[in-house]
Amino acid sequence: MKARQVVAVVLISASSALATMWGYNHFAGSKTYFYAQDSSGKIPANYAKFFDGQKSGNGPADFTDAASAAIPATVHIKTKSVRTVSNNLPKNPFSDLFGLGDEWFGPQMRSIPEMASGSGVIISEDGYIVTNNHVVDGADDLTVTLSNRKSFKAKVVGVDPSTDLAVIKIDAKGLPFLLYGNSDEAKIGQWVLAVGYPLNLETTVTAGIISAKGRTLDINARQSKMPIESFIQTDAAVNPGNSGGPLINTEGQLVGINSAIASPTGSYAGYSFTIPVNIVKKVVGDLIKYGTPQRAYLGVRYLPDNASDEQKKEAGIQDGDGVYVLDVPADGSAAKAGIAKGDRLTKINGVTLGSAAEMIGLVATFHPGDKVNVTYVRGGKEYTVPVVLRNNAGTTDVVKNSILEKLGADLQTLTKKDAADLNVKGGVVVKSIDENGLFSKTRMEEGFVILKANGKEVANVDDFKKILEGSDGSVKLEGVYPGYEGAFQYPLKLNNGN
C-alpha cells in the first residue's frame, strides 16, 4: 500500500512540473528578456551605459602600432653623480710640527659616486631628448642608451625645475622620434600607453586610461619656488625608472612626459602622473631657443583647489564655477585688463577652466607678450576681455638665463669695512642659500665669503659672474668664514652632464 502511495506522489509531482513548464512557455515565453543582440546588432537599451556594438575610436584597441612607434624613440638615461664627503675628524695638532700633513690624521675628503637612471623620449632626428629635471639634476655624467643598445654621452641643453622638465642632447643623426599630440584633446577614459625603463628593465610598455586631468600634487615645490603642475592622471603602470618616459595615445603620438607616482611604498600603487604635452612642447622650445623658460603670468592670486569649506566661508566666497580671484597686483596683466578681486575666471581663449590647476597649465603654454581672451563672471554677468600676458618682471621682454640664478643664493659684494676687517681687497658674501640651488648641493654654509674662483680673485658680484661664465662648467671656490680660522674650498659643477 505504501509503495502505491509513493508512486502516486511521484506521478502527480511530475505531471505538475510538466504542466507548469508548458504554461510558462505558452503564456510568458514570448516575453522572456535576456541580453542578446537584436537583428540590427544592437544591445538592448536596458544594458545601461555600454557600447552599442559600433566602435567609437576610443574603445579597446590593438596597441601594437603605437608601441612599435614609441619603443625606438624611448631611451634609457643613466646618470652618475660624484658626491664629496668628509670624515669630520679634527685637524692633527702635530701635523705642522712634524710635517705629517692632514692625510695622516684629520679631515679627509672622499668622492663617492652615485648612480641612478630614468627614461627619455627623442623629439628630433638630430638627438634632442626630453626627460624630467629630477632625472638629470646634479648629474656629472649622462649616458643615453637607445632601444637598439647603442650608447651616447649626453649634455644638458636646459632645465626647468618649475615643470620638472629637461632637454638633453646626444651627437647623432637620423634617429627615430615621436610626434607631439595635443593634450587639450585628451579625454578621461581614453586609452594611453606608458613607455620607459622601469626598475632597470629593458623597454617596457604598459597600458591604462586617462583617469583625471588638471591634477596638482605640490611635488614640484621641492625643486622650485614657482611650481607649475597640471598633471594628467592615468592608471598605466609606472615605476621608478619610468620618469621622463613618454605617455602616448593609441595613434603613437606623445601625450605627455611621465613624472610621478602616488604611492605609499615608492612603487606603483595604481596612479601615475604625466606632464601634458602642450606644456612640454612650449617649455622644450624655450629651453632649446633661449636656454631658459619664457614664463607668462596672468597676474592674479587665486583660491587654491584644495581650499576647505571653512577657508571659503572665512573669505566670504560662495561656491561657483571657475577660479576665484583673491587679489590682483596693480602692475599685473589682469589688473591692466580690468579684472578685479572677487571675479571668477571661467575661460581662457574659450577653454573652460574647471580648476586652478587647469588655469595654471593653460597659461604655462603661452609666452610673455601673447594676447589671450579671458572670460570672467562679476555680479552674475559674464565679460570677456583681452589680456596681454607678461613675465615675472612685468614686461614682455625675453628673459635671459643668468648663471647666478643656478646657484640658488643671495650674493652681495663685500663692504669696504668688512673687507678691511678680513684684510682682503674684496669678495662676495653668501647671505642665504636656497634649498633648490647648486650651492645647496655643497657643504657651504651661509656667511661664506668667496675670495677666489678657479684661482682668480673675486672683488665683487660682477667679477664672480664673469669668472663663472668663462669656466668650463667646473669651478673651485675658495674663501673664509668671518670669525673662523683657515680657508675653505668648495668644488662646484655648473653644467650637469656636460
ZIKAVEN-V990023 format. One record per backbone hydrogen bond with DSSP energy under -0.5 kcal/mol. CO is the residue of the C=O (numbers start at 0). NH is the residue of the N-H. If there is no record, write none. Layout:
CO&NH, CO&NH
This chain:
0&4, 1&5, 2&6, 3&7, 4&8, 5&9, 6&10, 7&11, 8&12, 9&13, 10&14, 11&15, 12&16, 13&17, 14&18, 15&19, 16&20, 17&21, 18&22, 19&23, 20&24, 21&25, 22&26, 23&27, 23&28, 27&30, 28&31, 33&35, 37&40, 41&37, 43&46, 45&47, 46&49, 60&62, 62&66, 63&67, 64&68, 65&69, 66&70, 67&71, 69&72, 69&73, 70&73, 72&121, 74&76, 74&119, 75&77, 75&144, 76&117, 77&142, 78&115, 79&139, 79&140, 80&82, 80&113, 82&84, 82&111, 84&109, 91&94, 93&97, 94&98, 94&99, 100&103, 100&104, 104&91, 107&86, 109&84, 109&111, 110&112, 111&82, 113&80, 115&78, 117&76, 119&74, 120&129, 121&177, 123&126, 124&174, 125&171, 126&169, 127&122, 127&123, 128&167, 129&120, 130&165, 131&134, 131&135, 132&136, 135&138, 138&496, 140&79, 141&153, 142&77, 143&151, 144&75, 145&148, 149&145, 151&143, 152&170, 154&168, 157&166, 159&162, 159&163, 159&164, 161&227, 164&159, 165&130, 166&156, 166&157, 167&128, 168&154, 169&171, 178&253, 181&184, 182&185, 186&189, 189&209, 190&249, 191&207, 192&247, 193&205, 195&203, 196&199, 197&200, 203&195, 205&193, 207&191, 208&210, 208&234, 209&188, 211&232, 214&230, 218&221, 219&222, 219&223, 230&214, 230&232, 231&273, 232&210, 232&211, 233&271, 238&241, 239&198, 240&196, 241&244, 242&118, 244&257, 245&194, 246&254, 246&255, 247&192, 248&251, 252&248, 253&180, 254&276, 255&246, 255&257, 256&274, 257&243, 259&272, 260&262, 261&270, 270&261, 271&233, 272&258, 272&259, 273&231, 273&275, 274&256, 275&278, 275&279, 276&280, 277&281, 278&282, 279&283, 280&284, 281&285, 282&286, 283&287, 284&288, 285&289, 285&290, 285&291, 286&290, 292&294, 296&389, 297&333, 300&325, 300&326, 303&306, 307&311, 308&312, 309&313, 310&314, 311&316, 312&315, 315&317, 321&323, 322&344, 323&302, 323&325, 324&341, 326&300, 328&331, 331&335, 332&336, 333&336, 333&337, 333&338, 334&337, 339&342, 342&324, 342&344, 343&345, 343&376, 344&322, 345&352, 346&374, 347&350, 349&351, 350&347, 351&353, 354&358, 355&359, 356&360, 357&361, 358&362, 359&363, 361&364, 362&365, 365&295, 366&369, 369&371, 369&388, 371&373, 371&386, 372&348, 372&374, 373&384, 374&345, 374&346, 375&382, 376&343, 377&380, 380&377, 382&375, 384&373, 386&371, 386&388, 388&368, 389&296, 390&393, 394&390, 397&399, 399&401, 401&404, 401&405, 402&405, 402&406, 403&406, 403&407, 404&407, 405&437, 406&438, 407&433, 408&410, 409&430, 409&431, 411&428, 414&418, 415&419, 416&420, 417&421, 418&422, 418&423, 419&422, 426&413, 427&449, 428&411, 428&430, 429&446, 431&409, 433&436, 437&440, 438&441, 444&447, 446&481, 447&429, 447&449, 448&450, 448&479, 449&427, 450&457, 451&477, 452&455, 455&452, 456&458, 458&426, 459&463, 460&464, 461&465, 462&466, 463&467, 464&468, 465&469, 467&470, 472&474, 472&493, 472&494, 474&476, 474&491, 475&453, 476&489, 477&450, 477&451, 478&487, 479&448, 479&481, 480&483, 487&478, 489&476, 491&474, 491&493, 493&495, 494&497, 495&155
